[in-house]
Amino acid sequence: MICDHNTIEGGYRIAEWVDNNDIKLLVIPGVEVSTSRGHLIVLLPQRDFKIGEDPEEVIKTAHKDGSIVIAPHPFHRFRHGIGKIKGVDAIEVINSKYILSHSNKLAEMYARSKNIPEVGGSDSHIPSTVGIAYTEVYTAGGIDDVIEAVCDGKTKAFGERAPFQTIATQFSWSIKRKVRKIMR
């Protein structure tokens, strides 16, 4: 799954590049949407969403388009976690960018209490962290079969924490970007 923040372009460009270069890799395009309450991932998005849009509206629109919605890092307070939300197709219960595992445990407990399928994700912004956390999907099919398996809960999340130095460096970059934005 390849997701940019707030644009569908990157995932589809990579999927096209993989196809054009005859690489045996299944790429599922997505977008990480910054809603008014936190982040949502939309897989196989048909459109970009407005930043700050109501999350329930994003879910409704995505489902109408045939896309699925995942709540990434829902209880990571400082990383735009959306918290408890209805209507998502899966919840990320392992996110590699955590300092303490508490938020991942909360996500796992919430997903299990609501019987919502569980996924894992590296949340990579740099190549060295790709695959630190991931989702095993139990199907041998293509994209449609993977999407169906996720919705049916035929998944298992695996992974570990990204190196602390990597998390700290990325956090520092994020603070610098925000400060520059404020200073403009």
C-alpha positions, 0 to 999 in steps of 0.5 A: 500500500502506497499512501501520500498525505492528502493526494492520491497521485503518488500511489497511482504513479507507483502502481503504474510504474510497477506495471510498466516495468513488469515488476512482480509487486502488488501495489495498492494505491491509497491516500492518508486523509487529514480529516477534521478529527484525525487521519484516515487511510482510503485504499483505492481512492477515486478522488482527493478529499479536502483537508479538514473534511468531516471523517464520517463524510470521508468514510461515506464518500469512500464507500460510495466510490468502492474504496475501503477506509482504515483508521491509522494510528487511531490512539497516537495523540500527537500524530493525528490519531482519530480515536474511536470512529464508526464505519471504518473497514479496518484499524491499524493496531501496529504502527511502527512509529511509536515510542511506547506501545500503549497507543497500539495496545489501545487500538488493538483492544478497541478493534477487538472489542468492536470486531473490526479487522486489524492491520499493521503499517510501517508509516514509512516516510523514508526507505529504511523503515519500509516493512518494519510493521506490516500486514499479512493478508490471507489470500492468493489473489490480486488487489480486489481479493486483498481488499476483500480479505482485509474487510473480512478480517483475513489479516494479521498485523506484525511488526516492531518499533522503528529505531528511536533515532529515526522517530526522533529525526522525523519528529524534528523534521515535522516540527521544523516544517510546522514552524516554517509554515507558521513563520510564512 
